[in-house]
C-alpha cells in the first residue's frame, strides 16, 4: 500500500506539470499547424 501512496504523490506533481504544459501548448497548436502548412 505504501508504494501506491508514494506513486500518488509523484503523479500529482507530474499532473501539475503536464497540465501547465497543456495550458501553454494548446492555444499555440493552430499557429504551429499554420506554420507547418506554410512551410510544407
C-alpha positions in Angstrom: 0.0 0.0 0.0 2.9 2.4 0.7 4.1 2.1 -2.9 0.7 3.3 -4.2 0.7 6.2 -1.8 4.2 7.3 -3.0 3.0 6.8 -6.6 0.1 9.2 -6.0 2.4 11.8 -4.6 4.7 11.6 -7.6 1.8 11.7 -10.1 0.3 14.8 -8.5 3.5 16.7 -9.4 3.6 15.1 -12.8 -0.1 16.0 -13.4 0.6 19.6 -12.4 3.5 19.8 -14.9 1.5 18.2 -17.7 -1.5 20.4 -17.0 0.6 23.6 -17.2 2.3 22.3 -20.4 -1.1 21.6 -22.0 -2.4 25.1 -20.9 0.6 26.7 -22.6 0.7 24.5 -25.7 -3.0 24.0 -26.7 -3.6 27.7 -27.6 -0.4 27.6 -29.8 -1.5 24.5 -31.7 -3.3 26.4 -34.5 -0.3 28.6 -35.0 2.0 25.6 -35.2 -0.3 23.9 -37.7 -0.4 27.1 -39.8 3.4 27.2 -39.8 3.5 23.5 -40.8 1.2 24.1 -43.7 3.1 27.2 -44.8 6.5 25.5 -44.7 5.1 22.4 -46.4 
